[in-house]
Structures are given as C-alpha cells and as structure tokens.
Amino acid sequence: MPGGTLRGRLKSGPPFSTASAVRLVAELADALEYAHLHDIIHRDVKPENVLLHEERPLLADFGIALSRTTTDETRLTESGVAVGTHGYMSPEQLSGAAVIDGRTDQYSLACVLSELLTGESADLRRDAEPTVTALRAAPIDPHLEETIRRATARDPRHRFESMAAFARALSASGTSSVVDRTPSIAVLEFENRSGERENDYFAEGMSEEIIHLLAKNPDLHVVARTSSFAFKGVREDLRAIGERLRVRHLVDGSVRKSGNRLRISVELVDASSGYQLWSERYDRTIEDVFAIQDEIAAAIAGKLELTLRDVPGTTRAEPRTRNVKAYDAYLKGTAQMHRRGAATLEAIDSFREAIALDPQFAPALAGLSHALVLSSFWGMADPRQTGAPAVDAARRAREADPTSADAEVSSALVALLVEFDRDAASAAWERAIALEPANDNVRAMRAVFHHCYVMGDTDTAVRELRAQPEHQALLKRIGWENVLGV
C-alpha cells in the first residue's frame, strides 16, 4: 500500500489536525460497525493495522479477530488468555475475560484517536490518566474530550453502546466535517394498515412523496428512500434506526385506505432520545391526499424551524397532478419500479395508465421513460421497441415540468443507453443535480452510470457514494464491487 501504515504516518508525517484525526477515526468506526454487524470483533485495532490510501484509512489484519458466533468447541483462543497489543487492549481484553463484545474495539479505537491528537501513545488505563487536553499544546473541544473519556471507560457498560453511537458522538463535537451538522431527517416507510397487501404501494408512495417535499428544502438533509425504506417491517428501537442512518429526526406513520376514505397517522421523533416531538391524524378523502402531504411536510418543517421552499430560481407546480386516479396509478408504478425484476414491466403499464388519465403528468412520463430504458438495459425487453417511446416520454416529461430532476434523470438515461450521446447524458446529469442538489438517489445514479460506466472512474464513483453516509451500511452489505459492476 503506497501510503503505508498509520504508524508510519505518525512517525514521519506532519501532525494530524483535530478535524483530520476525527475524520479518519470516524471512517474506521464505520468499518468496525460493519464488522460488528456481522458478529466479528477485531481485537487488535492499532496504528500498525491501519493502511492509508490517498489519506483514506483501510482497516487491516483480522488475524486474531473473534467471531461472536463461535462456539466453545471451535474457539482458537481460550478464556483467561490475553490476545492483542498492550497499550490498546481494553481492560476486559487485557484480563482475558471470557466474554467481550464490540466495545473492546471501541476502546482501542479511542486510544488511536488520542494518539493522533497528542502524538503520544498514552496508557489511558492508568489510575491517574492524563486527559487529551493535558497532552496537547492546543486546546481541544470539551465534547470531544468527553467522547474519548467515555469510549475508554474501564467498565464497557459505561462506553457507547455501539460504534455507530461512538461515530455520532464524534460528529457532534463540531470538529469534524465527516458528518454534516445540517438538520437531518429520515422518513420511514409508512405502515399499510388497510388489511390488504395490494395497498402497500399507496403507503409507500405517501412516504416517498413526503421525502420529495422535504428534500426541496436546501437547509435540510433528507435520507434517500433506499436507505430509510430498508427498515420496513423491522421492529427496532427508533433510536437505533436513527444511529444507523445518522440522522437527528425520524418520521414514522401509517396509512389506512378504505374505498375513498383515508386515515393517515404520522409522528416526528427525536432520534437521539426516542421522544415524540409532534403527531397528527388525518381523516380525509383520497381527493385530499395532496393537501395532506403538504400539511405534513409543512408541520415537520415548522417543528424543525425550517421554511419549505423550492430550489432558488425554480417554480414548483402545485399539485403534480390534479387527477387522483392518475396519481394512484403513478404510485403503483413507482412501487413496482423499486421491486425491479419482472415488476419493471408492470410499472410500464401503470405509468401508461397514469399518463392516459393526465397526459401532462411529468413524474409519470419520467417514470415511463426510466422503466422502458431499464427494461431493455436488463434484457427484459427489445430495445428496438422501447427506445423510441422512452425518448418521447423523456422529452414530454421535460416539457411538462422543466424543473423536474426525475425528467432530467430519464433524459440522461435515454441519451446514454438509447441515443449513445455521452455529452448529452453528462449535461442532463448536471441539470438534475442542479435542480435537486440534496437528492442522493440522483447522485448515486450519476455515480454508477456516468462516473463508473462511462468515464471508467471507479474512485470518483466510490467517493460520491461514500459521501452519502446513510447509504454506506446498505451498500457495504452487497459490496462496492457489486454496486459498480467491477
């Protein structure tokens, strides 16, 4: 590895700034969180086992790692035997405790952070332990000092409950640019309480529309649906979900649809405490669905002391369609698109149904173009039959709503995969980003299709994807190489 180890960097390189040290350790915490989610404890976190590549850390040497699924019969080490590196081992690891968990890695990583900040490998277990501030010439954020102190508590029960919680505390210190301090929120997929599975699409669509409305606010970071919807059906503490997604607030809710009647319940939750900040129930008819979405988004923005507004210089069409049946067909098509596979062909029919009811419905036109292109891209349809309709739908979507990022995404895909015009595709990606700079789905698609497939620039594609913290756990489970096809 050209960058060598972190130990080599400490010996020969310039001292780390507080921001760069916290940034590096936060990335290592993310790697360890991934390992812990797969029941692997590293047990030897130290500068020698961190490799550097273009100033990015890679956690190496799992040679003495412990699997929490290992039985006593297959353990390679025995209880009462201390395995690790003195100076970085937690008290419980040093004593050879029979049971350890991921918090031992947290202790070791906090020791590494202390070393990066002070330049000295201090034994933080001494009774009269020196504080990081005492070992530094420059002052340090008291919150960061407290974060290190807690992560190196002698009793693991007094440390952070997970690596994700440790990383969250680091971000709150105000010294790191790893996690933005912009107000952040995730909208979980609403629960369908209609008693009919075929209405799942409507609950899903309600959630996605609220995401879309909130994402219009440049002062608010909104987690993309891909990540927030991954928790569908997971009966997990909301605080844990907030930590996984690294957001300050969560929106949760349910939808009951019976004929023409709707009952929508929604709540805004403080992700750090789990406390409810606001809740409301809406008993309306389906014709009121657009007004309900706007009311929910406005109420949430009000609670967060934000003002809903569009991207400067654009005009939002209100509503996106006035035809409720067209909207219903559009929601069904969107849900089918997200299921991928053969459901993509069903989505084509649903989008066409929506367009037949409202020929100027830009999101449905963009959805149709998108579905047609991908159906042939994935080998489910003949491109000679899908190409021309996809081009036409993308053009009509842009004409119907020049401010639609979805229309620009469809235009980019059409230019790339149908018309083979890379320059036109690149321009469309740039317009989509300019229209909705906070839309992580648009950025992710550009990373894959433009940076990776077209430009062959995998490094930039990975950096773009890594810039979306809430995507990382999901994408790592299936591997960067599988996402990018390399």
Protein Blocks (a to p, Z undefined) as FASTA:
>chain_A
ZZlpfklmmmmmccddfklmmmmmmmmmmmmmmmmmnopafklacfklpcceehiacdeh
jllgccfkbcfklpcbdehiacdjehjacfklmnopabdcfklmmmmmmmmmmmmmnopa
cdfkbfklccfklmpmbdcdfklmmmmmmmmgfblklmcfbfklmmmmmmmnopackbcc
bdcddddddddfehpaklmmmmmmmmmmmmmmmmmpmkbccddfklmmmmgoiacdfklm
mmmnopabdcddddddehjbccdddddddfknopafbdcdddddfklmmmmmmmmmmmmm
mmnopacdddehiacdddfbfcfklmmmmmmmmmmmmngmmllmmmmmmmmmmmmmmmkl
mklmmmmmmmmmmmmmnopacfklmmmmmmmmmmmmmmmmmmbmklmmmmmmmmmmmnop
aklmmmmmmmmmmmmmmlmklmmmmmmmmmmmmnopaklmmmmmmmmmklmmmmmmnopk
lmnoZZ
